[in-house]
Amino acid sequence: MTESDILSALATCIDPITGRDFVKDKAVKTVIVNGADVTLEILLGYPAKSQFDAVRKLVIQHLRGVPGIGKVNVSVNQRIVSHAVQRGVKLKNGIKNIIAVASGKGGVGKSTTAVNLALALAAEGANVGILDADIYGPSQPQMLGVTGRPESADGKTLEPMEAHGIQAMSIGFLIDTDTPMVWRGPMVTQALEQLLTDTNWHDLDYLVIDMPPGTGDIQLTLSQKVPVTGAVIVTTPQEIAVLDARKGLKMFEKVGIPIVGIVENMSTHVCTNCGHVEPIFGEGGGRAMCRDYNVPFLGGLPLDGKIREQADSGRPTVVADPDGLVANTYKEIARKVAVFIAQKSEDHTAKFPTIKVVT
């Protein structure tokens, strides 16, 4: 039995999360063959802490079916690295990957999706931050249940606020709750840049940016100056919402930001009294959009009063009901997002030293 034999065997072992074999994904590490006994590591490129045991059992069972193999010892870990962003934009210090969560219009549950996506990634073992880019209507402070002002250790940068295991920054931490932001476009985009670059993010695997609705100044600034790994589009099944979501998708395509996929909120409503299921906002709009643009459908979420109540109370669904059906849907969406990013080209720019020519 050799290492080559083990790799050949694992070439037919399919990761149920990625749909690809572990060898093709270069996840098989440190193969040690001692006679008939085998020890190896599966190193996942995406956060999936809740799936470690299932992956370990899958690999062990697969290898035990190979003739001549004795004891099999498999460890499962994860390592998240930086991945390619739009051309000409450099990575930000302390942030490996940036995920923009956007919608064509307001009221489709984008902010709720963004915060639960961030919390789901963290629940799966990633180091995560969330940036509230909606300068006019910041909602993340309330959704995270965070009050107070961010501190500054050096007088130049802000320390991110922390809640439920993730780092967070929002203009809402710097102003009173009822203070309107009566600013023109240039001031808004400058504020966004400062919130991103002047925050002392601590070694983030992912920064989720909760975008304002539409395709205006902030979206343009994001595409030109912020290194975005991919964008998640949020819509409802309603035709009007899908129409605006299509505009948002096309905007990201034009500026070279990959579309990770589409999340459909308010897909169905289940009556709390009789259990009747009804598509109040129509049905199939998100999936049809995915077919039209050949992008993944990440998942559908119900119109459920608990999702709203939990977000309003400062304990979003992934925290308030971590083992519930809706929280598991958010975690499944998070894994799909992370897998999409993991399969992109890695960004090695930070590994190259700065070269200075002295004459």
Backbone torsions as a table, in degrees:
resi	resn	phi	psi	omega
1	MET	NA	126.6	-178.9
2	THR	-123.0	170.6	177.0
3	GLU	-61.1	-36.8	179.0
4	SER	-61.9	-37.5	178.4
5	ASP	-64.8	-40.1	-180.0
6	ILE	-65.1	-44.8	-180.0
7	LEU	-64.7	-37.4	177.7
8	SER	-63.8	-39.2	179.6
9	ALA	-67.4	-41.8	-177.7
10	LEU	-75.8	-11.2	177.0
11	ALA	-67.9	-13.0	177.0
12	THR	-110.9	9.5	178.2
13	CYS	-98.0	113.4	-171.4
14	ILE	-94.6	126.6	173.1
15	ASP	-67.8	116.9	-176.8
16	PRO	-65.9	-16.9	-178.2
17	ILE	-86.4	-39.5	-179.0
18	THR	-95.2	-23.5	-175.6
19	GLY	78.3	9.6	179.2
20	ARG	-122.8	159.2	-178.7
21	ASP	-76.1	156.3	-174.2
22	PHE	-66.7	-28.9	179.6
23	VAL	-71.4	-44.7	179.3
24	LYS	-61.8	-35.5	178.6
25	ASP	-81.6	2.5	179.9
26	LYS	55.5	38.8	-178.1
27	ALA	-93.8	-11.7	-177.9
28	VAL	-86.1	119.0	-176.3
29	LYS	-128.9	156.7	169.8
30	THR	48.3	58.9	177.8
31	VAL	-80.4	122.2	178.2
32	ILE	-122.0	120.9	179.2
33	VAL	-109.1	121.3	179.4
34	ASN	-123.7	90.5	-174.4
35	GLY	69.2	-117.4	178.2
36	ALA	-95.4	-8.9	-176.6
37	ASP	-87.7	146.4	-175.8
38	VAL	-131.8	135.2	173.2
39	THR	-127.7	133.4	178.8
40	LEU	-154.0	167.8	177.7
41	GLU	-119.6	137.8	169.8
42	ILE	-104.0	115.7	-177.7
43	LEU	-109.2	104.3	-178.0
44	LEU	-80.3	144.6	-180.0
45	GLY	-93.9	12.8	-178.2
46	TYR	-142.4	156.6	-179.7
47	PRO	-77.9	126.7	-179.7
48	ALA	-157.0	48.5	-175.7
49	LYS	-54.7	-36.8	-178.4
50	SER	-69.2	-15.3	-176.3
51	GLN	-104.4	0.5	-175.9
52	PHE	-56.4	-47.8	-175.8
53	ASP	-65.2	-40.2	179.1
54	ALA	-64.5	-40.9	178.5
55	VAL	-65.8	-43.1	-179.8
56	ARG	-60.8	-46.0	179.6
57	LYS	-64.2	-37.4	179.8
58	LEU	-62.5	-46.7	-177.8
59	VAL	-67.1	-42.2	179.4
60	ILE	-61.8	-46.7	179.8
61	GLN	-61.1	-39.9	-179.5
62	HIS	-64.9	-44.0	-177.3
63	LEU	-72.4	-30.7	178.7
64	ARG	-66.5	-16.9	176.7
65	GLY	-82.2	-4.0	179.9
66	VAL	-87.5	127.2	-179.3
67	PRO	-59.6	136.1	175.1
68	GLY	91.8	-4.8	-179.2
69	ILE	-88.5	136.0	179.4
70	GLY	-96.4	-118.3	179.4
71	LYS	-74.1	142.5	179.5
72	VAL	-125.1	123.4	178.4
73	ASN	-120.5	119.6	-176.7
74	VAL	-126.1	129.7	172.2
75	SER	-111.5	146.5	-179.0
76	VAL	-122.9	128.2	178.0
77	ASN	-137.8	178.5	178.0
78	GLN	-137.7	147.4	176.5
79	ARG	-141.8	118.3	-176.0
80	ILE	-105.0	128.4	-177.5
81	VAL	-120.1	172.1	178.0
82	SER	-75.7	143.6	179.3
83	HIS	-124.6	164.8	-172.1
84	ALA	-60.0	144.5	177.2
85	VAL	-121.8	-174.8	-178.9
86	GLN	-62.7	147.7	-173.6
87	ARG	-61.0	137.0	174.6
88	GLY	87.3	2.1	-179.6
89	VAL	-115.6	129.6	-177.2
90	LYS	-89.9	152.3	177.1
91	LEU	-65.9	154.8	177.3
92	LYS	-94.7	143.6	178.8
93	ASN	-60.1	135.1	176.4
94	GLY	82.8	2.4	-178.2
95	ILE	-131.7	122.9	179.4
96	LYS	-85.6	-44.2	-176.5
97	ASN	-141.6	139.8	179.1
98	ILE	-117.5	128.6	179.7
99	ILE	-115.3	119.5	176.7
100	ALA	-91.4	129.9	175.4
101	VAL	-109.2	115.0	-169.4
102	ALA	-132.3	164.7	174.6
103	SER	-149.1	158.7	178.5
104	GLY	-77.4	-25.0	-177.9
105	LYS	-145.5	166.0	180.0
106	GLY	-82.2	166.7	174.7
107	GLY	82.7	11.7	-178.4
108	VAL	-103.5	5.1	178.1
109	GLY	87.5	25.4	-178.0
110	LYS	-64.0	-47.8	-178.0
111	SER	-65.3	-37.3	176.9
112	THR	-64.4	-41.0	177.1
113	THR	-64.4	-43.4	-177.6
114	ALA	-61.0	-47.3	-176.0
115	VAL	-70.4	-37.9	178.2
116	ASN	-71.4	-31.5	174.1
117	LEU	-63.6	-46.2	179.0
118	ALA	-61.0	-44.9	-179.2
119	LEU	-67.8	-34.0	178.6
120	ALA	-68.8	-41.2	176.2
121	LEU	-61.7	-41.1	178.4
122	ALA	-66.1	-39.8	179.0
123	ALA	-63.0	-26.9	178.8
124	GLU	-88.7	7.1	171.6
125	GLY	104.3	7.2	179.7
126	ALA	-91.6	157.1	173.0
127	ASN	-92.1	116.4	-165.2
128	VAL	-129.2	145.7	172.0
129	GLY	-129.8	161.1	175.3
130	ILE	-132.6	132.0	177.7
131	LEU	-112.9	120.6	178.3
132	ASP	-85.0	102.0	-176.8
133	ALA	-90.9	3.3	177.9
134	ASP	-86.1	90.0	-174.8
135	ILE	-66.8	-38.3	-177.4
136	TYR	-74.9	-33.4	-176.7
137	GLY	-137.0	64.9	-178.9
138	PRO	-65.8	133.2	-178.1
139	SER	-124.2	-13.2	-175.8
140	GLN	-64.7	-35.2	177.7
141	PRO	-55.2	-43.9	179.4
142	GLN	-71.7	-41.3	-178.5
143	MET	-63.6	-31.7	179.3
144	LEU	-91.4	-8.2	-179.2
145	GLY	69.2	33.8	-176.0
146	VAL	-104.9	132.3	174.4
147	THR	-126.2	168.1	179.9
148	GLY	97.6	-178.2	-177.3
149	ARG	-114.8	145.6	176.8
150	PRO	-69.3	147.7	179.5
151	GLU	-92.5	162.9	176.7
152	SER	-132.6	116.7	-177.8
153	ALA	-77.6	-29.8	-176.0
154	ASP	-115.0	0.3	-178.8
155	GLY	78.6	1.4	-178.1
156	LYS	-120.8	-37.0	-178.5
157	THR	-117.6	156.7	-179.7
158	LEU	-101.9	140.3	172.5
159	GLU	-82.2	132.6	179.8
160	PRO	-65.2	148.0	171.8
161	MET	-73.7	159.5	-179.4
162	GLU	-129.4	140.3	178.0
163	ALA	-157.1	132.8	175.6
164	HIS	54.8	30.9	175.9
165	GLY	85.8	7.4	176.6
166	ILE	-124.5	156.6	176.2
167	GLN	-89.1	148.6	-176.3
168	ALA	-147.1	146.9	173.5
169	MET	-144.0	139.2	-178.6
170	SER	-156.4	149.2	173.3
171	ILE	-62.0	-22.5	178.7
172	GLY	-65.0	-20.2	175.9
173	PHE	-78.3	-15.7	-172.5
174	LEU	-106.6	-8.2	-178.6
175	ILE	-129.6	164.2	175.7
176	ASP	-70.7	153.0	-174.3
177	THR	-57.1	-39.6	-175.5
178	ASP	-97.6	15.7	179.2
179	THR	-88.2	118.8	178.9
180	PRO	-78.5	144.5	177.4
181	MET	-92.7	91.6	-177.9
182	VAL	-91.4	73.2	-175.6
183	TRP	-121.8	149.5	171.8
184	ARG	-83.4	169.4	-174.7
185	GLY	-50.6	-49.7	-178.1
186	PRO	-59.1	-37.1	179.3
187	MET	-68.6	-36.5	180.0
188	VAL	-66.7	-45.9	-179.1
189	THR	-66.9	-35.2	176.8
190	GLN	-65.5	-39.4	178.2
191	ALA	-62.9	-40.9	178.5
192	LEU	-62.0	-46.4	179.7
193	GLU	-60.0	-40.8	-179.5
194	GLN	-68.5	-40.1	178.0
195	LEU	-60.9	-36.1	-179.5
196	LEU	-76.0	-51.8	-171.4
197	THR	-84.8	-25.8	-178.6
198	ASP	-95.6	8.9	173.7
199	THR	-97.1	134.2	-177.4
200	ASN	-86.2	72.1	-179.6
201	TRP	-64.0	138.5	-174.1
202	HIS	-104.7	94.2	170.3
203	ASP	47.7	60.6	-178.0
204	LEU	-82.3	133.6	168.4
205	ASP	-75.1	-39.2	179.4
206	TYR	-140.4	136.6	167.4
207	LEU	-113.6	118.9	177.1
208	VAL	-93.2	124.3	178.8
209	ILE	-104.3	117.5	176.2
210	ASP	-83.0	101.3	-174.6
211	MET	-79.4	150.6	169.3
212	PRO	-70.8	157.9	179.2
213	PRO	-69.5	156.1	175.2
214	GLY	101.9	-169.5	-177.5
215	THR	-136.0	53.7	-174.7
216	GLY	-103.9	-147.2	-173.2
217	ASP	-59.4	-44.7	-176.6
218	ILE	-64.3	-42.1	179.3
219	GLN	-63.2	-39.6	179.4
220	LEU	-66.8	-43.5	177.2
221	THR	-60.0	-43.1	179.7
222	LEU	-58.5	-44.9	-175.8
223	SER	-71.0	-27.0	-176.0
224	GLN	-92.7	-30.1	-171.0
225	LYS	-122.8	-14.3	-176.9
226	VAL	-108.2	129.1	-178.2
227	PRO	-75.8	93.6	-176.0
228	VAL	-95.4	125.6	179.5
229	THR	-77.6	-33.9	179.3
230	GLY	-174.2	161.9	-178.0
231	ALA	-121.2	137.7	174.0
232	VAL	-106.5	126.9	-179.4
233	ILE	-100.8	130.2	180.0
234	VAL	-110.6	134.0	178.5
235	THR	-146.4	174.7	167.1
236	THR	-112.6	170.6	-179.7
237	PRO	-68.7	-16.1	-175.9
238	GLN	-58.8	136.8	-175.2
239	GLU	-59.4	-39.3	-179.7
240	ILE	-64.5	-41.6	178.6
241	ALA	-65.2	-42.6	179.7
242	VAL	-64.1	-38.2	178.9
243	LEU	-58.4	-45.5	179.1
244	ASP	-72.2	-34.1	178.1
245	ALA	-63.5	-35.7	177.2
246	ARG	-60.6	-38.7	178.6
247	LYS	-63.9	-42.4	178.0
248	GLY	-62.4	-41.9	178.8
249	LEU	-62.2	-46.0	-178.9
250	LYS	-63.7	-34.0	178.4
251	MET	-62.2	-45.9	179.7
252	PHE	-65.2	-37.3	177.7
253	GLU	-61.5	-41.7	-177.8
254	LYS	-64.0	-31.9	-177.1
255	VAL	-97.7	9.7	172.1
256	GLY	80.2	22.4	176.6
257	ILE	-99.6	121.5	-177.6
258	PRO	-63.5	144.3	175.1
259	ILE	-90.8	114.5	-179.9
260	VAL	-68.6	-40.7	-179.9
261	GLY	161.4	-173.2	-174.5
262	ILE	-123.0	134.0	173.2
263	VAL	-107.3	130.7	179.1
264	GLU	-107.1	111.0	176.2
265	ASN	-87.2	158.6	175.7
266	MET	56.3	38.5	-177.6
267	SER	-61.8	-45.6	178.8
268	THR	-142.9	161.1	174.0
269	HIS	-121.9	129.2	178.0
270	VAL	-106.7	119.5	-179.2
271	CYS	-62.8	127.3	-178.5
272	THR	-71.1	-17.3	-178.6
273	ASN	-91.2	-46.9	-174.3
274	CYS	-115.2	-10.7	179.8
275	GLY	82.2	6.8	179.7
276	HIS	-66.5	132.5	-179.9
277	VAL	-98.9	127.1	-177.9
278	GLU	-140.3	130.6	176.7
279	PRO	-82.2	80.2	-173.5
280	ILE	-57.1	-39.5	-177.4
281	PHE	-99.1	25.8	-178.0
282	GLY	87.3	-176.1	-179.6
283	GLU	-149.3	150.0	174.4
284	GLY	83.1	-0.6	-176.9
285	GLY	-63.3	-44.6	179.8
286	GLY	-66.2	-43.5	179.9
287	ARG	-66.4	-37.7	177.7
288	ALA	-63.7	-38.8	178.1
289	MET	-64.2	-38.9	177.4
290	CYS	-62.2	-42.7	179.3
291	ARG	-65.3	-40.7	-177.5
292	ASP	-65.1	-35.9	-175.0
293	TYR	-108.9	3.4	177.4
294	ASN	56.2	50.3	176.5
295	VAL	-123.1	157.1	-176.3
296	PRO	-70.5	146.0	169.3
297	PHE	-91.9	112.7	-173.0
298	LEU	-80.1	-29.8	179.9
299	GLY	158.3	160.5	178.0
300	GLY	-119.6	140.8	-178.7
301	LEU	-120.3	144.3	-175.9
302	PRO	-78.1	162.4	169.3
303	LEU	-81.8	98.5	-172.0
304	ASP	-130.0	123.7	-178.7
305	GLY	-59.9	-27.7	-179.1
306	LYS	-66.1	-35.1	179.1
307	ILE	-60.6	-44.7	178.7
308	ARG	-66.1	-46.2	-178.6
309	GLU	-61.1	-42.2	-178.1
310	GLN	-67.3	-40.2	177.9
311	ALA	-67.1	-42.6	179.7
312	ASP	-63.4	-30.2	-176.6
313	SER	-84.3	-3.3	-179.6
314	GLY	87.2	10.1	176.9
315	ARG	-132.2	82.5	-178.2
316	PRO	-56.9	163.7	-169.7
317	THR	-52.4	-42.4	-177.7
318	VAL	-62.1	-27.4	177.6
319	VAL	-91.2	-43.3	-174.9
320	ALA	-70.0	-36.6	-177.6
321	ASP	-139.6	67.9	-169.4
322	PRO	-62.2	-24.1	-178.3
323	ASP	-103.6	6.3	-178.9
324	GLY	-76.5	168.8	-177.1
325	LEU	-62.3	-43.5	-178.1
326	VAL	-67.4	-42.8	178.8
327	ALA	-61.4	-39.9	178.0
328	ASN	-65.7	-32.6	175.3
329	THR	-65.2	-44.1	177.1
330	TYR	-61.0	-40.1	179.8
331	LYS	-67.1	-37.2	176.6
332	GLU	-64.6	-41.6	176.0
333	ILE	-61.1	-43.5	-179.7
334	ALA	-60.8	-42.3	178.9
335	ARG	-64.9	-39.4	178.1
336	LYS	-63.3	-42.2	177.8
337	VAL	-61.8	-46.5	-178.3
338	ALA	-65.6	-37.4	178.3
339	VAL	-66.3	-41.7	177.2
340	PHE	-56.6	-46.2	-179.1
341	ILE	-67.3	-41.9	-177.7
342	ALA	-62.2	-27.0	-178.3
343	GLN	-89.8	1.4	173.9
344	LYS	-81.4	167.0	177.2
345	SER	-64.6	143.4	177.6
346	GLU	-75.3	153.9	175.3
347	ASP	-102.5	117.5	-177.0
348	HIS	-106.8	10.4	-174.7
349	THR	-61.5	-34.6	-177.1
350	ALA	-70.6	-14.8	-177.0
351	LYS	-87.4	-14.5	-178.2
352	PHE	-87.2	135.0	-180.0
353	PRO	-74.4	156.2	174.8
354	THR	-76.4	128.9	-178.2
355	ILE	-106.0	125.2	177.6
356	LYS	-116.5	132.4	178.5
357	VAL	-101.0	116.7	-179.5
358	VAL	-107.7	124.4	-179.8
359	THR	-110.7	NA	NA
